Amino acid sequence: MNEINRSHPPIGHLTNAYSDRTFPPFSLSRLLKTVFSPVGGEKVCILIDLPQPALMKDFGFLSHPEFSIQRYAYEVFYEGLRKGVLEELGMHGAEMFAYELTGGSNLDLPDTCVSVTGETVSFRDVIYSQYNLVLCVSTYSATAPLTASAKEFGFRGATLHGLNEIILRTGLSVDYNEVSVLAERFRQGLTRADHVEIDFVAEGHSAMLRLELGRQEAQKSHGICPGTEPDVANLPAGEVYFVPVTAEGEFPMRYEDGTLGMMTVKAGRIVQSRLLRGSAAVVAAHNEKLEFDPVTGELGELGFGTQELPPSGRDIQDEKILGTLHVATGRSDHLGGTLTPDRFANRLNATHDDVLFSSTKTPEISVPEVRVYRDGEVHVVIENYLPSAYVRDLMAGR
């Protein structure tokens, strides 16, 4: 079963209401069985990203301790598949390839990658055309480009960017059949909403963002890609999301260096950032980018976490935690939106960037209340980063 049950230090300062939950040991075969329901005969490969793809030759990257994510790809997925899981699931392949770091979330992948022998090969001719399952363990998310390629070439896959030990022993150790059931209950409670209002408080400033949803069907990321239909799961999964029709208002955002800015949103896009705390240069650079490439400010997603998980320090898991929410700017075609990479003034700006609000990621930003308006009723869904009674009833099947 390729189970991993190591001795681990406590999560430490990364704590929330679900940090004490216990999880079964990670099992690669269980994960692949649940996510893909393989019937046998599928050919699988593993992708990683490296600043120098030539380091893929003879697994040269393993001698560089800074590539911890890529090491997980090798130790957990490559070795795990080859030490019994391939045979158990009736699969074959398990070759590993590296492509050059894209430098941003969901930017298009390069045309080529490098094999273990050091050969440079074509994504289209060697990866997309020859493999049924593609597992991408990377630094930056590749969900958007791989989803587009899956639809074109017919493969299935999973993206697992930012993988670390906490994610491995919690978010990837859950039963994704249960995750799917809970996500669907949450989805049913939000689907076909008219709009959502989010209250924020940061640095003494109150703000409210209103996102129009146009009574669209809510979508879910639940980690299940059975059958043969082309699809790419983003793991860990567990969220319900919308592609907003438009949006108005304000919301605070924490930049990578800790600077806080207040975003002004008009007609569905961030049009200006105003400094609340930190570096004026960071805010000025953002405003220059918005002026040069306005679609970078487009709000392309509103998402809610549906899992009871401990925080991992990585957005890929932490945005799936029940009680968190995120909005995203930029590319939205992989979610059913209309913003594609060709509409950006610079291809390096064609990212999909999640802005996560949670008690551990943004403790300096309060979210007193999130309200969903649907069928003439108002439902509070989040209160101070905790699920409301309405959501608790939904998740309990009441």
Contacts in CASP RR format, 6 or more apart in sequence:
PFRMAT RR
TARGET T0000
AUTHOR 0000-0000-0000
METHOD contacts of the structure
MODEL  1
MNEINRSHPPIGHLTNAYSDRTFPPFSLSRLLKTVFSPVGGEKVCILIDL
PQPALMKDFGFLSHPEFSIQRYAYEVFYEGLRKGVLEELGMHGAEMFAYE
LTGGSNLDLPDTCVSVTGETVSFRDVIYSQYNLVLCVSTYSATAPLTASA
KEFGFRGATLHGLNEIILRTGLSVDYNEVSVLAERFRQGLTRADHVEIDF
VAEGHSAMLRLELGRQEAQKSHGICPGTEPDVANLPAGEVYFVPVTAEGE
FPMRYEDGTLGMMTVKAGRIVQSRLLRGSAAVVAAHNEKLEFDPVTGELG
ELGFGTQELPPSGRDIQDEKILGTLHVATGRSDHLGGTLTPDRFANRLNA
THDDVLFSSTKTPEISVPEVRVYRDGEVHVVIENYLPSAYVRDLMAGR
1 27 0 8 1.000
1 28 0 8 1.000
1 29 0 8 1.000
1 30 0 8 1.000
1 88 0 8 1.000
2 27 0 8 1.000
2 28 0 8 1.000
2 29 0 8 1.000
2 80 0 8 1.000
2 83 0 8 1.000
2 84 0 8 1.000
2 85 0 8 1.000
3 25 0 8 1.000
3 26 0 8 1.000
3 27 0 8 1.000
4 25 0 8 1.000
4 26 0 8 1.000
4 27 0 8 1.000
4 76 0 8 1.000
4 168 0 8 1.000
4 169 0 8 1.000
5 25 0 8 1.000
5 26 0 8 1.000
6 165 0 8 1.000
6 169 0 8 1.000
8 165 0 8 1.000
8 169 0 8 1.000
11 19 0 8 1.000
11 166 0 8 1.000
11 310 0 8 1.000
11 311 0 8 1.000
14 166 0 8 1.000
14 310 0 8 1.000
14 311 0 8 1.000
14 312 0 8 1.000
14 313 0 8 1.000
14 360 0 8 1.000
15 310 0 8 1.000
15 311 0 8 1.000
15 360 0 8 1.000
16 310 0 8 1.000
16 311 0 8 1.000
16 321 0 8 1.000
16 358 0 8 1.000
16 359 0 8 1.000
16 360 0 8 1.000
17 308 0 8 1.000
17 386 0 8 1.000
18 308 0 8 1.000
18 309 0 8 1.000
18 310 0 8 1.000
18 321 0 8 1.000
18 322 0 8 1.000
19 310 0 8 1.000
19 311 0 8 1.000
21 170 0 8 1.000
21 308 0 8 1.000
21 309 0 8 1.000
21 310 0 8 1.000
23 169 0 8 1.000
23 170 0 8 1.000
23 171 0 8 1.000
23 173 0 8 1.000
23 174 0 8 1.000
24 173 0 8 1.000
25 169 0 8 1.000
25 173 0 8 1.000
26 76 0 8 1.000
26 168 0 8 1.000
26 169 0 8 1.000
26 172 0 8 1.000
26 173 0 8 1.000
27 173 0 8 1.000
28 76 0 8 1.000
28 77 0 8 1.000
28 80 0 8 1.000
28 81 0 8 1.000
28 85 0 8 1.000
29 85 0 8 1.000
29 88 0 8 1.000
29 89 0 8 1.000
31 172 0 8 1.000
31 176 0 8 1.000
32 38 0 8 1.000
32 85 0 8 1.000
32 89 0 8 1.000
33 89 0 8 1.000
34 175 0 8 1.000
34 176 0 8 1.000
34 177 0 8 1.000
34 224 0 8 1.000
35 158 0 8 1.000
35 176 0 8 1.000
35 223 0 8 1.000
35 224 0 8 1.000
35 225 0 8 1.000
35 233 0 8 1.000
35 235 0 8 1.000
36 42 0 8 1.000
36 133 0 8 1.000
36 156 0 8 1.000
36 157 0 8 1.000
36 225 0 8 1.000
36 226 0 8 1.000
36 227 0 8 1.000
37 226 0 8 1.000
37 227 0 8 1.000
38 89 0 8 1.000
38 90 0 8 1.000
38 91 0 8 1.000
38 133 0 8 1.000
39 227 0 8 1.000
40 89 0 8 1.000
40 90 0 8 1.000
40 91 0 8 1.000
41 90 0 8 1.000
41 91 0 8 1.000
41 92 0 8 1.000
41 132 0 8 1.000
42 89 0 8 1.000
42 90 0 8 1.000
42 91 0 8 1.000
42 92 0 8 1.000
42 132 0 8 1.000
42 133 0 8 1.000
43 91 0 8 1.000
43 92 0 8 1.000
43 93 0 8 1.000
43 130 0 8 1.000
43 131 0 8 1.000
43 132 0 8 1.000
43 133 0 8 1.000
44 81 0 8 1.000
44 86 0 8 1.000
44 91 0 8 1.000
44 92 0 8 1.000
44 93 0 8 1.000
44 94 0 8 1.000
44 131 0 8 1.000
44 132 0 8 1.000
44 133 0 8 1.000
44 134 0 8 1.000
44 135 0 8 1.000
45 93 0 8 1.000
45 94 0 8 1.000
45 95 0 8 1.000
45 96 0 8 1.000
45 97 0 8 1.000
45 127 0 8 1.000
45 131 0 8 1.000
45 133 0 8 1.000
45 134 0 8 1.000
45 135 0 8 1.000
46 73 0 8 1.000
46 77 0 8 1.000
46 78 0 8 1.000
46 81 0 8 1.000
46 94 0 8 1.000
46 95 0 8 1.000
46 96 0 8 1.000
46 97 0 8 1.000
46 135 0 8 1.000
46 136 0 8 1.000
46 137 0 8 1.000
47 96 0 8 1.000
47 97 0 8 1.000
47 98 0 8 1.000
47 99 0 8 1.000
47 113 0 8 1.000
47 127 0 8 1.000
47 134 0 8 1.000
47 135 0 8 1.000
47 136 0 8 1.000
47 137 0 8 1.000
47 138 0 8 1.000
47 142 0 8 1.000
48 56 0 8 1.000
48 61 0 8 1.000
48 69 0 8 1.000
48 70 0 8 1.000
48 73 0 8 1.000
48 96 0 8 1.000
48 97 0 8 1.000
48 98 0 8 1.000
48 99 0 8 1.000
48 136 0 8 1.000
48 137 0 8 1.000
48 138 0 8 1.000
49 70 0 8 1.000
49 98 0 8 1.000
49 99 0 8 1.000
49 100 0 8 1.000
49 101 0 8 1.000
49 102 0 8 1.000
49 138 0 8 1.000
49 139 0 8 1.000
49 140 0 8 1.000
49 142 0 8 1.000
50 56 0 8 1.000
50 61 0 8 1.000
50 67 0 8 1.000
50 70 0 8 1.000
50 98 0 8 1.000
50 99 0 8 1.000
50 100 0 8 1.000
50 101 0 8 1.000
51 100 0 8 1.000
51 101 0 8 1.000
52 100 0 8 1.000
53 98 0 8 1.000
53 99 0 8 1.000
53 100 0 8 1.000
53 113 0 8 1.000
53 114 0 8 1.000
53 120 0 8 1.000
54 114 0 8 1.000
54 118 0 8 1.000
55 61 0 8 1.000
55 64 0 8 1.000
55 67 0 8 1.000
55 98 0 8 1.000
56 96 0 8 1.000
56 97 0 8 1.000
56 98 0 8 1.000
56 113 0 8 1.000
56 114 0 8 1.000
56 115 0 8 1.000
56 116 0 8 1.000
56 118 0 8 1.000
57 114 0 8 1.000
57 116 0 8 1.000
57 117 0 8 1.000
57 118 0 8 1.000
58 116 0 8 1.000
58 118 0 8 1.000
59 74 0 8 1.000
59 96 0 8 1.000
59 116 0 8 1.000
61 67 0 8 1.000
61 70 0 8 1.000
61 71 0 8 1.000
61 98 0 8 1.000
62 71 0 8 1.000
62 74 0 8 1.000
68 164 0 8 1.000
69 137 0 8 1.000
69 138 0 8 1.000
69 139 0 8 1.000
69 161 0 8 1.000
69 162 0 8 1.000
69 163 0 8 1.000
69 164 0 8 1.000
70 98 0 8 1.000
70 137 0 8 1.000
72 137 0 8 1.000
72 163 0 8 1.000
72 164 0 8 1.000
72 168 0 8 1.000
73 96 0 8 1.000
73 135 0 8 1.000
73 137 0 8 1.000
73 163 0 8 1.000
74 96 0 8 1.000
76 168 0 8 1.000
77 135 0 8 1.000
77 137 0 8 1.000
78 94 0 8 1.000
78 96 0 8 1.000
81 91 0 8 1.000
81 93 0 8 1.000
81 94 0 8 1.000
82 94 0 8 1.000
85 91 0 8 1.000
86 92 0 8 1.000
86 93 0 8 1.000
86 94 0 8 1.000
91 133 0 8 1.000
93 131 0 8 1.000
95 115 0 8 1.000
95 116 0 8 1.000
96 115 0 8 1.000
96 116 0 8 1.000
97 113 0 8 1.000
97 114 0 8 1.000
97 115 0 8 1.000
97 116 0 8 1.000
97 121 0 8 1.000
97 126 0 8 1.000
97 127 0 8 1.000
98 113 0 8 1.000
98 114 0 8 1.000
99 109 0 8 1.000
99 110 0 8 1.000
99 112 0 8 1.000
99 113 0 8 1.000
99 114 0 8 1.000
99 123 0 8 1.000
100 110 0 8 1.000
101 139 0 8 1.000
101 140 0 8 1.000
102 108 0 8 1.000
102 109 0 8 1.000
102 110 0 8 1.000
102 140 0 8 1.000
102 142 0 8 1.000
103 140 0 8 1.000
103 348 0 8 1.000
104 140 0 8 1.000
104 348 0 8 1.000
104 351 0 8 1.000
105 140 0 8 1.000
105 141 0 8 1.000
105 351 0 8 1.000
105 352 0 8 1.000
105 353 0 8 1.000
105 354 0 8 1.000
106 140 0 8 1.000
106 141 0 8 1.000
106 142 0 8 1.000
106 143 0 8 1.000
106 144 0 8 1.000
106 145 0 8 1.000
106 331 0 8 1.000
106 334 0 8 1.000
106 350 0 8 1.000
106 351 0 8 1.000
106 352 0 8 1.000
107 140 0 8 1.000
107 145 0 8 1.000
107 341 0 8 1.000
107 347 0 8 1.000
107 348 0 8 1.000
107 350 0 8 1.000
107 351 0 8 1.000
108 145 0 8 1.000
108 341 0 8 1.000
108 347 0 8 1.000
108 350 0 8 1.000
109 123 0 8 1.000
109 142 0 8 1.000
109 145 0 8 1.000
109 146 0 8 1.000
109 149 0 8 1.000
110 123 0 8 1.000
111 122 0 8 1.000
111 123 0 8 1.000
111 124 0 8 1.000
112 120 0 8 1.000
112 121 0 8 1.000
112 122 0 8 1.000
112 123 0 8 1.000
113 120 0 8 1.000
113 121 0 8 1.000
113 123 0 8 1.000
113 126 0 8 1.000
113 127 0 8 1.000
114 120 0 8 1.000
114 121 0 8 1.000
115 121 0 8 1.000
121 127 0 8 1.000
123 149 0 8 1.000
124 153 0 8 1.000
127 134 0 8 1.000
128 134 0 8 1.000
128 149 0 8 1.000
128 152 0 8 1.000
128 153 0 8 1.000
128 155 0 8 1.000
129 153 0 8 1.000
131 155 0 8 1.000
132 155 0 8 1.000
132 156 0 8 1.000
133 155 0 8 1.000
133 156 0 8 1.000
133 157 0 8 1.000
134 146 0 8 1.000
134 150 0 8 1.000
134 155 0 8 1.000
134 156 0 8 1.000
134 157 0 8 1.000
134 158 0 8 1.000
134 232 0 8 1.000
135 157 0 8 1.000
135 158 0 8 1.000
135 160 0 8 1.000
136 142 0 8 1.000
136 146 0 8 1.000
136 157 0 8 1.000
136 158 0 8 1.000
136 159 0 8 1.000
136 160 0 8 1.000
136 161 0 8 1.000
137 160 0 8 1.000
137 161 0 8 1.000
137 162 0 8 1.000
137 163 0 8 1.000
138 159 0 8 1.000
138 160 0 8 1.000
138 161 0 8 1.000
138 162 0 8 1.000
139 161 0 8 1.000
139 162 0 8 1.000
140 161 0 8 1.000
141 159 0 8 1.000
141 161 0 8 1.000
141 234 0 8 1.000
141 316 0 8 1.000
141 352 0 8 1.000
142 159 0 8 1.000
142 161 0 8 1.000
143 159 0 8 1.000
143 232 0 8 1.000
143 234 0 8 1.000
143 334 0 8 1.000
143 352 0 8 1.000
144 331 0 8 1.000
144 333 0 8 1.000
144 334 0 8 1.000
144 352 0 8 1.000
146 157 0 8 1.000
146 159 0 8 1.000
146 232 0 8 1.000
147 231 0 8 1.000
147 232 0 8 1.000
147 334 0 8 1.000
148 333 0 8 1.000
148 334 0 8 1.000
149 155 0 8 1.000
150 156 0 8 1.000
150 157 0 8 1.000
150 230 0 8 1.000
150 231 0 8 1.000
150 232 0 8 1.000
151 230 0 8 1.000
153 230 0 8 1.000
154 230 0 8 1.000
155 230 0 8 1.000
156 225 0 8 1.000
156 227 0 8 1.000
156 228 0 8 1.000
156 229 0 8 1.000
156 230 0 8 1.000
156 231 0 8 1.000
156 232 0 8 1.000
157 225 0 8 1.000
157 231 0 8 1.000
157 232 0 8 1.000
157 233 0 8 1.000
158 223 0 8 1.000
158 225 0 8 1.000
158 232 0 8 1.000
158 233 0 8 1.000
158 234 0 8 1.000
158 235 0 8 1.000
159 232 0 8 1.000
159 233 0 8 1.000
159 234 0 8 1.000
159 235 0 8 1.000
160 167 0 8 1.000
160 172 0 8 1.000
160 235 0 8 1.000
160 316 0 8 1.000
161 316 0 8 1.000
162 314 0 8 1.000
162 316 0 8 1.000
163 314 0 8 1.000
164 312 0 8 1.000
164 313 0 8 1.000
164 314 0 8 1.000
166 310 0 8 1.000
166 311 0 8 1.000
166 312 0 8 1.000
166 313 0 8 1.000
166 314 0 8 1.000
166 317 0 8 1.000
167 236 0 8 1.000
167 312 0 8 1.000
167 314 0 8 1.000
167 316 0 8 1.000
167 317 0 8 1.000
170 236 0 8 1.000
170 309 0 8 1.000
170 310 0 8 1.000
170 312 0 8 1.000
170 317 0 8 1.000
171 235 0 8 1.000
171 236 0 8 1.000
171 307 0 8 1.000
171 309 0 8 1.000
171 312 0 8 1.000
171 317 0 8 1.000
171 320 0 8 1.000
172 235 0 8 1.000
172 236 0 8 1.000
174 236 0 8 1.000
174 307 0 8 1.000
174 309 0 8 1.000
176 222 0 8 1.000
176 223 0 8 1.000
176 224 0 8 1.000
176 237 0 8 1.000
177 224 0 8 1.000
179 222 0 8 1.000
179 223 0 8 1.000
179 237 0 8 1.000
179 238 0 8 1.000
179 306 0 8 1.000
179 307 0 8 1.000
180 220 0 8 1.000
180 222 0 8 1.000
180 223 0 8 1.000
180 224 0 8 1.000
182 238 0 8 1.000
182 306 0 8 1.000
182 307 0 8 1.000
182 395 0 8 1.000
183 220 0 8 1.000
183 221 0 8 1.000
183 222 0 8 1.000
183 237 0 8 1.000
183 238 0 8 1.000
183 239 0 8 1.000
183 240 0 8 1.000
183 306 0 8 1.000
184 220 0 8 1.000
184 222 0 8 1.000
185 394 0 8 1.000
185 395 0 8 1.000
185 397 0 8 1.000
186 220 0 8 1.000
186 240 0 8 1.000
186 304 0 8 1.000
186 305 0 8 1.000
186 306 0 8 1.000
186 391 0 8 1.000
186 394 0 8 1.000
186 395 0 8 1.000
187 218 0 8 1.000
187 219 0 8 1.000
187 220 0 8 1.000
187 240 0 8 1.000
188 394 0 8 1.000
189 218 0 8 1.000
189 374 0 8 1.000
189 379 0 8 1.000
189 394 0 8 1.000
190 218 0 8 1.000
190 240 0 8 1.000
190 304 0 8 1.000
190 372 0 8 1.000
190 374 0 8 1.000
190 381 0 8 1.000
191 217 0 8 1.000
191 218 0 8 1.000
192 215 0 8 1.000
192 216 0 8 1.000
192 217 0 8 1.000
192 218 0 8 1.000
192 374 0 8 1.000
192 375 0 8 1.000
193 213 0 8 1.000
193 214 0 8 1.000
193 215 0 8 1.000
193 218 0 8 1.000
193 242 0 8 1.000
193 372 0 8 1.000
193 373 0 8 1.000
193 374 0 8 1.000
194 212 0 8 1.000
194 213 0 8 1.000
194 214 0 8 1.000
194 215 0 8 1.000
194 373 0 8 1.000
194 374 0 8 1.000
194 376 0 8 1.000
195 210 0 8 1.000
195 211 0 8 1.000
195 212 0 8 1.000
195 213 0 8 1.000
195 214 0 8 1.000
195 373 0 8 1.000
196 210 0 8 1.000
196 211 0 8 1.000
196 213 0 8 1.000
196 242 0 8 1.000
196 302 0 8 1.000
196 370 0 8 1.000
196 371 0 8 1.000
196 372 0 8 1.000
196 373 0 8 1.000
197 208 0 8 1.000
197 209 0 8 1.000
197 210 0 8 1.000
197 211 0 8 1.000
197 370 0 8 1.000
197 371 0 8 1.000
197 373 0 8 1.000
198 208 0 8 1.000
198 209 0 8 1.000
198 210 0 8 1.000
198 211 0 8 1.000
198 251 0 8 1.000
198 325 0 8 1.000
198 367 0 8 1.000
198 369 0 8 1.000
198 370 0 8 1.000
198 371 0 8 1.000
199 206 0 8 1.000
199 207 0 8 1.000
199 208 0 8 1.000
199 367 0 8 1.000
199 368 0 8 1.000
199 369 0 8 1.000
199 370 0 8 1.000
200 206 0 8 1.000
200 207 0 8 1.000
200 208 0 8 1.000
200 209 0 8 1.000
200 250 0 8 1.000
200 251 0 8 1.000
200 252 0 8 1.000
200 357 0 8 1.000
200 365 0 8 1.000
200 366 0 8 1.000
200 367 0 8 1.000
201 207 0 8 1.000
201 365 0 8 1.000
201 366 0 8 1.000
201 368 0 8 1.000
202 252 0 8 1.000
202 260 0 8 1.000
202 261 0 8 1.000
202 262 0 8 1.000
202 276 0 8 1.000
202 364 0 8 1.000
202 365 0 8 1.000
202 366 0 8 1.000
203 252 0 8 1.000
203 260 0 8 1.000
203 276 0 8 1.000
203 277 0 8 1.000
203 364 0 8 1.000
205 252 0 8 1.000
205 262 0 8 1.000
205 276 0 8 1.000
207 249 0 8 1.000
207 250 0 8 1.000
207 251 0 8 1.000
207 252 0 8 1.000
207 262 0 8 1.000
208 249 0 8 1.000
208 250 0 8 1.000
209 247 0 8 1.000
209 248 0 8 1.000
209 249 0 8 1.000
209 250 0 8 1.000
209 251 0 8 1.000
209 265 0 8 1.000
209 327 0 8 1.000
210 247 0 8 1.000
210 248 0 8 1.000
210 249 0 8 1.000
211 242 0 8 1.000
211 244 0 8 1.000
211 246 0 8 1.000
211 247 0 8 1.000
211 299 0 8 1.000
211 302 0 8 1.000
211 327 0 8 1.000
212 244 0 8 1.000
212 245 0 8 1.000
212 246 0 8 1.000
212 247 0 8 1.000
213 242 0 8 1.000
213 244 0 8 1.000
213 245 0 8 1.000
213 302 0 8 1.000
214 245 0 8 1.000
216 242 0 8 1.000
216 243 0 8 1.000
216 245 0 8 1.000
218 240 0 8 1.000
218 241 0 8 1.000
218 242 0 8 1.000
219 240 0 8 1.000
219 241 0 8 1.000
219 242 0 8 1.000
219 335 0 8 1.000
220 238 0 8 1.000
220 239 0 8 1.000
220 240 0 8 1.000
220 241 0 8 1.000
220 306 0 8 1.000
221 233 0 8 1.000
221 234 0 8 1.000
221 237 0 8 1.000
221 238 0 8 1.000
221 239 0 8 1.000
221 240 0 8 1.000
221 241 0 8 1.000
221 320 0 8 1.000
222 237 0 8 1.000
222 238 0 8 1.000
223 233 0 8 1.000
223 234 0 8 1.000
223 235 0 8 1.000
223 237 0 8 1.000
223 238 0 8 1.000
224 233 0 8 1.000
224 237 0 8 1.000
225 231 0 8 1.000
225 232 0 8 1.000
225 233 0 8 1.000
234 316 0 8 1.000
235 316 0 8 1.000
236 307 0 8 1.000
236 309 0 8 1.000
236 316 0 8 1.000
236 317 0 8 1.000
236 320 0 8 1.000
237 320 0 8 1.000
238 305 0 8 1.000
238 306 0 8 1.000
238 307 0 8 1.000
238 320 0 8 1.000
239 303 0 8 1.000
239 304 0 8 1.000
239 305 0 8 1.000
239 306 0 8 1.000
239 319 0 8 1.000
239 320 0 8 1.000
240 303 0 8 1.000
240 304 0 8 1.000
240 305 0 8 1.000
240 306 0 8 1.000
241 301 0 8 1.000
241 302 0 8 1.000
241 303 0 8 1.000
241 304 0 8 1.000
241 335 0 8 1.000
242 301 0 8 1.000
242 302 0 8 1.000
242 303 0 8 1.000
243 300 0 8 1.000
243 301 0 8 1.000
243 332 0 8 1.000
243 335 0 8 1.000
243 336 0 8 1.000
243 337 0 8 1.000
244 268 0 8 1.000
244 299 0 8 1.000
244 300 0 8 1.000
244 301 0 8 1.000
244 302 0 8 1.000
246 267 0 8 1.000
246 268 0 8 1.000
247 265 0 8 1.000
247 268 0 8 1.000
247 299 0 8 1.000
248 265 0 8 1.000
248 266 0 8 1.000
248 267 0 8 1.000
248 268 0 8 1.000
249 264 0 8 1.000
249 265 0 8 1.000
249 266 0 8 1.000
250 262 0 8 1.000
250 263 0 8 1.000
250 264 0 8 1.000
250 265 0 8 1.000
251 262 0 8 1.000
251 263 0 8 1.000
251 265 0 8 1.000
251 327 0 8 1.000
251 355 0 8 1.000
252 260 0 8 1.000
252 261 0 8 1.000
252 262 0 8 1.000
252 263 0 8 1.000
252 276 0 8 1.000
252 365 0 8 1.000
253 260 0 8 1.000
253 261 0 8 1.000
253 262 0 8 1.000
253 263 0 8 1.000
253 273 0 8 1.000
253 355 0 8 1.000
254 260 0 8 1.000
254 261 0 8 1.000
254 361 0 8 1.000
254 362 0 8 1.000
254 364 0 8 1.000
254 365 0 8 1.000
255 261 0 8 1.000
255 279 0 8 1.000
255 282 0 8 1.000
255 283 0 8 1.000
255 286 0 8 1.000
257 278 0 8 1.000
257 279 0 8 1.000
257 282 0 8 1.000
258 278 0 8 1.000
259 275 0 8 1.000
259 277 0 8 1.000
259 278 0 8 1.000
259 279 0 8 1.000
259 282 0 8 1.000
259 283 0 8 1.000
260 275 0 8 1.000
260 276 0 8 1.000
260 277 0 8 1.000
260 278 0 8 1.000
260 364 0 8 1.000
260 365 0 8 1.000
261 273 0 8 1.000
261 274 0 8 1.000
261 275 0 8 1.000
261 276 0 8 1.000
261 277 0 8 1.000
261 283 0 8 1.000
262 273 0 8 1.000
262 274 0 8 1.000
262 276 0 8 1.000
263 270 0 8 1.000
263 272 0 8 1.000
263 273 0 8 1.000
264 270 0 8 1.000
264 271 0 8 1.000
264 272 0 8 1.000
264 273 0 8 1.000
264 274 0 8 1.000
265 271 0 8 1.000
265 299 0 8 1.000
268 298 0 8 1.000
268 299 0 8 1.000
269 294 0 8 1.000
269 295 0 8 1.000
269 297 0 8 1.000
269 298 0 8 1.000
269 299 0 8 1.000
270 290 0 8 1.000
270 297 0 8 1.000
270 298 0 8 1.000
270 299 0 8 1.000
270 329 0 8 1.000
271 290 0 8 1.000
271 294 0 8 1.000
271 297 0 8 1.000
272 287 0 8 1.000
272 290 0 8 1.000
273 283 0 8 1.000
273 286 0 8 1.000
273 287 0 8 1.000
273 290 0 8 1.000
274 283 0 8 1.000
275 283 0 8 1.000
289 296 0 8 1.000
289 349 0 8 1.000
290 296 0 8 1.000
290 297 0 8 1.000
292 345 0 8 1.000
292 346 0 8 1.000
293 344 0 8 1.000
293 345 0 8 1.000
293 346 0 8 1.000
293 349 0 8 1.000
295 330 0 8 1.000
295 339 0 8 1.000
295 343 0 8 1.000
295 344 0 8 1.000
295 345 0 8 1.000
296 329 0 8 1.000
296 330 0 8 1.000
296 344 0 8 1.000
296 349 0 8 1.000
296 351 0 8 1.000
297 329 0 8 1.000
297 330 0 8 1.000
298 329 0 8 1.000
298 330 0 8 1.000
298 332 0 8 1.000
298 339 0 8 1.000
299 327 0 8 1.000
299 328 0 8 1.000
299 329 0 8 1.000
300 327 0 8 1.000
300 328 0 8 1.000
300 329 0 8 1.000
300 330 0 8 1.000
300 332 0 8 1.000
300 335 0 8 1.000
300 337 0 8 1.000
300 339 0 8 1.000
300 352 0 8 1.000
301 326 0 8 1.000
301 327 0 8 1.000
301 328 0 8 1.000
301 332 0 8 1.000
301 335 0 8 1.000
301 352 0 8 1.000
301 354 0 8 1.000
302 325 0 8 1.000
302 326 0 8 1.000
302 327 0 8 1.000
303 319 0 8 1.000
303 325 0 8 1.000
303 326 0 8 1.000
303 327 0 8 1.000
303 328 0 8 1.000
304 323 0 8 1.000
304 324 0 8 1.000
304 325 0 8 1.000
304 381 0 8 1.000
304 382 0 8 1.000
305 319 0 8 1.000
305 320 0 8 1.000
305 321 0 8 1.000
305 322 0 8 1.000
305 323 0 8 1.000
305 324 0 8 1.000
305 325 0 8 1.000
306 320 0 8 1.000
306 322 0 8 1.000
306 395 0 8 1.000
307 320 0 8 1.000
307 321 0 8 1.000
307 322 0 8 1.000
308 321 0 8 1.000
308 322 0 8 1.000
309 317 0 8 1.000
309 320 0 8 1.000
309 321 0 8 1.000
311 317 0 8 1.000
311 318 0 8 1.000
311 321 0 8 1.000
311 358 0 8 1.000
311 360 0 8 1.000
311 361 0 8 1.000
312 318 0 8 1.000
313 360 0 8 1.000
313 361 0 8 1.000
315 326 0 8 1.000
315 354 0 8 1.000
315 356 0 8 1.000
315 361 0 8 1.000
318 324 0 8 1.000
318 356 0 8 1.000
318 358 0 8 1.000
318 360 0 8 1.000
318 361 0 8 1.000
319 326 0 8 1.000
319 354 0 8 1.000
319 356 0 8 1.000
319 358 0 8 1.000
321 358 0 8 1.000
322 387 0 8 1.000
322 391 0 8 1.000
322 395 0 8 1.000
323 358 0 8 1.000
323 382 0 8 1.000
323 385 0 8 1.000
323 386 0 8 1.000
323 387 0 8 1.000
323 391 0 8 1.000
324 356 0 8 1.000
324 357 0 8 1.000
324 358 0 8 1.000
324 361 0 8 1.000
324 385 0 8 1.000
325 356 0 8 1.000
325 357 0 8 1.000
325 367 0 8 1.000
325 370 0 8 1.000
325 382 0 8 1.000
326 354 0 8 1.000
326 355 0 8 1.000
326 356 0 8 1.000
326 357 0 8 1.000
327 354 0 8 1.000
327 355 0 8 1.000
328 352 0 8 1.000
328 353 0 8 1.000
328 354 0 8 1.000
328 355 0 8 1.000
329 352 0 8 1.000
329 353 0 8 1.000
329 355 0 8 1.000
330 339 0 8 1.000
330 350 0 8 1.000
330 351 0 8 1.000
330 352 0 8 1.000
330 353 0 8 1.000
331 339 0 8 1.000
331 340 0 8 1.000
331 341 0 8 1.000
331 350 0 8 1.000
331 351 0 8 1.000
331 352 0 8 1.000
332 338 0 8 1.000
332 339 0 8 1.000
332 352 0 8 1.000
333 339 0 8 1.000
333 340 0 8 1.000
333 341 0 8 1.000
334 352 0 8 1.000
341 347 0 8 1.000
341 350 0 8 1.000
344 350 0 8 1.000
356 362 0 8 1.000
357 365 0 8 1.000
357 367 0 8 1.000
357 385 0 8 1.000
358 385 0 8 1.000
359 385 0 8 1.000
366 384 0 8 1.000
367 382 0 8 1.000
367 384 0 8 1.000
367 385 0 8 1.000
368 383 0 8 1.000
368 384 0 8 1.000
369 380 0 8 1.000
369 382 0 8 1.000
369 383 0 8 1.000
370 380 0 8 1.000
370 381 0 8 1.000
370 382 0 8 1.000
370 383 0 8 1.000
371 378 0 8 1.000
371 379 0 8 1.000
371 380 0 8 1.000
371 381 0 8 1.000
372 378 0 8 1.000
372 379 0 8 1.000
372 380 0 8 1.000
372 381 0 8 1.000
379 388 0 8 1.000
379 390 0 8 1.000
380 388 0 8 1.000
380 390 0 8 1.000
381 387 0 8 1.000
381 388 0 8 1.000
381 390 0 8 1.000
381 391 0 8 1.000
382 388 0 8 1.000
382 391 0 8 1.000
387 395 0 8 1.000
END
